[in-house]
Amino acid sequence: MVRAPHLLLAIICVGSVLPGAAETSGIRILTDVPYLEQGRTERLDLYLPASTTGTGQAVLWIHGGGWVSGDKAQAREKNIGQALAEWGCVVASVNYRMGDGAWPQNLLDCKNAVRFLRVHAAEYHLAPDRIAVAGGSAGGHLALMLAFTAGRQWEPAKPYPGVSNSVRAVLDFYGITNVLAWQKKDSAGRVTGQINQDAVRVIAGGEANNLAALRDASPVNQLSASSPPVLILHGLADTTVDHQQATELAAALQRVRVPHQILLLPGVGHTFNLDTWNQKPLPQDVRSPVREFLAKWLAAP
C-alpha cells in the first residue's frame, strides 16, 4: 500500500516547514504526496487546515485540461485548495493519468485518491464518511463520473482493495456532462456534429464512431436516484464548454430527484475560480454558495 509521509506531517504540525511543504494563511500544504501503486509518478497535494479550525470535512479537487493537460498546482487549484482549507476542509488536489487512451485509468486514479483520503483519515484528521469531490472542466466531468459510478462501475483493483470511493456530494465547475453533445462549433456558434477531439482521443480510443464509449462516459447517462447531491457552477459566456452542458445535467438531476443547485454566471467564461475570471472579480458571490453546499451535505451525521 502507498504510504504518505507520516514524519513530515508530524513535524509540520508543530510549525516547521520542510521541503515539499508550505504554510499559507495558517493552513499547511504538503506537495507531491504519492497515492498510487509503486511505479506511478502521479502525485497529489494536500491542503490541511490548522488543527483549531478543522471540521473533519474533506474535498478531492480534480483539475481540468481536456484530460490531456493541466496540473494539480495551477493558480485555480491553489485558489480553491487554500479557500476550502481555510474553511476547515482537508483538500487533496490530484494529478492523474492523462493523454490519448487514458480513459478509464484517469477515473480509476481519481477514485483511488478518494480511497487514499479514507485510508489516511485518522492521520489527516478527517471523517471518512464526510468526503466530497469537485473539479473543473474535464475535472468536473471526472468528479461527476466518480460520484455517479462509485461502487458499481470502473472500480480500481489496487492499491486499496475493498476501500470505498463513495462521496457525500459533488461540485461541478463548468464540466462536460454529455460527451456526445460536446461538439466543435462553426464561426456562427452552431454545433457541427464533430465530437470534441480530446474526447475522441482520450475516451474513444481515437475512434470517432465509438459512440458507446462516449455515451457511457457521460455523467448524464450514469446518474440515478441514489446519486449524491450536486452543485453546478457555469459561466453563461463559456465558449469552451457551453452552459447547455450544465442545464442538461440539472434537468437530468431534476428528473431523478437528486438534490442539486445550479449557479449560472452572466458574462463569465471558462476556468473561473472562487473569486475571479479572466483576472476580473466575478459578478456575483460564488464562495458563499460553495461553502453553504459543503456545510450542508458534509455535516456530521
C-alpha positions in Angstrom: 0.0 0.0 0.0 1.2 3.5 -0.8 2.1 5.4 2.4 2.0 9.1 2.9 4.9 11.0 4.6 3.9 10.5 8.2 7.0 12.0 9.8 6.8 15.1 7.5 3.3 15.7 8.6 4.1 15.3 12.3 6.9 17.9 12.0 4.8 20.4 10.1 2.1 20.2 12.7 4.4 21.8 15.3 5.3 24.7 13.0 8.3 23.7 10.9 8.3 23.7 7.1 10.4 21.2 5.2 10.9 20.7 1.5 7.6 19.6 0.0 5.6 21.6 2.5 4.5 25.2 2.9 2.3 27.4 5.1 -0.2 30.0 3.8 -2.8 31.8 6.0 -2.5 29.3 8.8 -3.0 26.2 6.6 -0.4 23.6 5.8 0.4 22.3 2.3 2.0 19.0 1.6 3.1 18.7 -2.0 3.8 15.7 -4.3 2.3 13.1 -1.9 2.3 9.6 -3.5 -1.1 7.9 -3.6 -0.9 5.3 -6.3 0.9 2.0 -6.6 4.7 1.8 -7.0 5.9 2.9 -10.3 3.2 5.5 -10.9 4.5 9.1 -11.0 1.3 11.0 -10.4 1.0 12.7 -7.0 -1.4 14.8 -5.1 -1.1 18.0 -3.0 -2.8 18.2 0.4 -4.1 21.4 1.9 -4.5 20.9 5.7 -6.4 23.3 7.9 -5.0 24.4 11.2 -5.8 21.9 14.0 -8.1 24.5 15.7 -10.2 25.1 12.5 -10.6 21.6 11.0 -14.1 20.5 10.5 -13.4 16.8 9.6 -14.7 17.5 6.1 -12.6 16.6 3.0 -12.8 17.5 -0.7 -10.9 15.9 -3.6 -10.2 18.5 -6.3 -9.7 17.3 -9.9 -8.0 19.7 -12.3 -9.1 20.2 -15.9 -7.3 20.4 -19.3 -9.3 18.2 -21.6 -8.0 15.1 -20.0 -4.7 15.8 -21.8 -3.1 18.6 -19.9 -3.3 20.6 -16.6 -1.7 20.2 -13.2 -2.7 19.9 -9.5 -0.8 23.1 -8.6 -2.2 25.6 -11.1 -3.4 29.0 -9.9 -7.1 27.9 -9.9 -6.2 24.8 -7.9 -4.3 26.9 -5.3 -7.1 29.4 -5.0 -9.7 26.7 -4.3 -7.5 24.5 -2.2 -6.5 27.3 0.1 -10.0 28.7 0.4 -11.5 25.3 1.3 -8.7 24.6 3.8 -9.3 28.0 5.4 -12.9 26.9 5.9 -11.7 23.8 7.7 -11.7 21.2 4.9 -8.9 18.9 4.1 -8.3 19.3 0.4 -6.5 16.9 -2.0 -5.6 18.3 -5.4 -4.7 15.4 -7.6 -2.8 14.6 -10.8 -4.0 11.6 -12.7 -3.2 9.7 -16.0 -3.6 12.0 -19.0 -3.4 11.8 -22.7 -4.5 9.5 -25.5 -6.3 6.4 -24.3 -6.2 7.5 -20.6 -9.8 6.6 -20.1 -10.8 5.0 -17.8 -7.5 5.0 -15.9 -7.9 8.7 -15.2 -11.2 7.9 -13.4 -9.7 5.0 -11.5 -6.8 7.3 -10.4 -9.3 9.8 -9.0 -11.3 7.1 -7.2 -8.0 5.9 -5.7 -7.4 9.5 -4.4 -10.7 9.2 -2.5 -9.6 5.9 -1.1 -6.3 7.4 -0.1 -8.1 10.0 1.9 -10.3 7.4 3.5 -7.3 5.1 4.4 -5.5 8.1 6.0 -8.5 9.7 7.6 -7.1 9.5 11.2 -3.7 10.7 10.0 -5.1 13.9 8.4 -7.9 14.4 10.9 -10.8 13.9 8.5 -14.0 12.0 8.8 -14.1 9.1 6.3 -17.8 9.5 5.7 -17.6 13.3 5.1 -15.8 13.4 1.7 -16.9 15.4 -1.4 -15.4 15.5 -4.9 -15.1 18.6 -7.1 -13.5 19.5 -10.3 -13.2 22.0 -13.2 -13.9 21.4 -16.9 -12.6 17.9 -17.7 -12.0 17.6 -13.9 -15.7 18.4 -13.4 -16.5 15.5 -15.8 -14.3 13.2 -13.8 -15.7 14.4 -10.5 -19.3 13.7 -11.7 -18.3 10.3 -13.1 -16.6 9.4 -9.8 -19.7 10.4 -7.8 -22.2 8.7 -10.0 -20.4 5.4 -10.6 -18.8 4.8 -7.1 -19.2 1.2 -6.0 -20.8 -0.1 -9.2 -18.6 0.5 -12.2 -14.9 1.2 -13.1 -13.6 0.2 -9.7 -9.8 0.1 -9.0 -8.3 -3.3 -8.1 -5.3 -1.7 -6.4 -3.7 -0.3 -4.3 -6.6 -0.1 -1.8 -8.8 -3.2 -2.4 -12.1 -3.2 -0.6 -12.0 0.5 0.3 -15.0 2.6 -0.7 -14.6 5.6 -3.1 -18.1 6.9 -2.4 -18.6 10.6 -1.7 -21.3 12.6 0.0 -21.5 15.4 -2.5 -20.1 16.6 -5.8 -19.3 20.1 -7.1 -19.2 20.5 -10.9 -17.3 23.6 -12.2 -18.2 24.0 -15.9 -17.7 20.3 -16.5 -18.5 18.2 -19.6 -21.7 16.3 -18.7 -22.7 14.9 -22.1 -19.6 13.9 -24.1 -21.6 13.3 -27.3 -23.0 16.8 -27.2 -19.6 18.4 -26.6 -19.1 19.2 -30.3 -17.0 21.6 -32.4 -18.8 24.8 -33.4 -18.6 26.8 -36.6 -18.0 30.5 -36.8 -21.7 31.2 -36.1 -21.6 29.2 -32.9 -23.5 26.2 -34.3 -22.6 22.7 -33.5 -21.1 20.8 -36.4 -21.7 17.2 -35.4 -17.9 16.7 -34.9 -17.3 15.5 -31.3 -14.5 17.2 -29.5 -11.2 15.6 -30.5 -9.9 15.4 -26.9 -12.9 13.2 -26.0 -12.3 11.0 -29.1 -8.5 10.7 -28.3 -8.9 10.0 -24.6 -12.2 8.2 -24.2 -13.0 6.6 -27.6 -9.5 5.3 -28.3 -9.2 7.6 -31.3 -12.3 6.2 -33.0 -14.9 8.9 -33.5 -17.6 6.3 -34.2 -17.1 4.7 -30.8 -20.3 6.2 -29.6 -21.0 3.6 -27.0 -17.8 4.5 -25.1 -18.6 8.3 -25.3 -22.2 7.7 -24.2 -21.1 5.5 -21.2 -18.5 8.2 -20.2 -21.2 10.9 -20.0 -22.4 11.8 -16.5 -25.9 12.4 -17.6 -26.1 8.7 -18.6 -24.7 7.5 -15.2 -26.7 9.3 -12.6 -29.5 7.7 -10.7 -31.9 8.4 -7.8 -29.1 7.4 -5.4 -26.5 9.8 -6.8 -25.1 12.3 -4.3 -26.2 16.0 -4.3 -24.7 18.2 -6.9 -23.7 21.9 -7.1 -23.3 23.1 -10.7 -21.4 26.3 -11.5 -21.1 27.5 -15.1 -20.4 30.8 -16.9 -23.1 31.9 -19.5 -20.3 33.2 -21.7 -18.3 29.9 -21.7 -17.2 29.1 -25.3 -15.1 26.1 -24.3 -17.8 24.0 -22.6 -21.1 25.7 -23.3 -23.6 26.2 -20.5 -26.1 23.8 -22.0 -23.9 21.1 -20.6 -24.8 22.5 -17.1 -28.5 22.9 -17.8 -28.8 19.4 -19.3 -27.3 18.0 -16.2 -29.6 20.0 -14.0 -32.6 18.7 -15.9 -31.4 15.1 -15.6 -30.9 15.5 -11.9 -34.4 17.0 -11.6 -35.9 14.0 -13.4 -34.4 11.5 -10.9 -35.0 13.9 -7.9 -31.4 14.2 -6.8 -30.9 17.4 -4.7 -29.0 19.9 -6.7 -28.3 23.6 -7.2 -27.2 25.4 -10.4 -25.4 28.7 -10.5 -25.1 30.4 -13.9 -22.8 33.4 -14.0 -23.6 36.1 -16.6 -20.7 37.4 -18.7 -18.3 34.7 -17.3 -16.4 32.3 -19.5 -14.3 29.2 -18.8 -11.9 28.4 -16.0 -13.0 30.7 -13.2 -12.1 30.1 -9.6 -13.9 31.2 -6.4 -13.1 34.9 -6.9 -12.2 35.8 -10.4 -12.4 35.0 -14.1 -10.0 36.5 -16.7 -8.3 38.4 -13.8 -11.5 40.2 -13.0 -13.8 39.8 -10.0 -16.8 37.5 -10.5 -20.1 39.4 -11.0 -21.7 37.5 -8.0 -20.6 35.7 -4.9 -19.5 32.1 -5.5 -17.8 31.5 -2.2 -20.9 31.5 -0.1 -22.9 29.0 -2.2 -19.9 26.7 -2.3 -19.3 27.0 1.4 -23.0 26.5 2.3 -23.3 23.5 0.0 -20.4 21.8 1.6 -21.6 22.7 5.1 -25.0 21.2 4.4 -24.0 18.0 2.7 -20.8 17.2 4.6 -22.4 17.9 8.0 -21.7 15.4 10.8 -24.3 12.6 10.8 
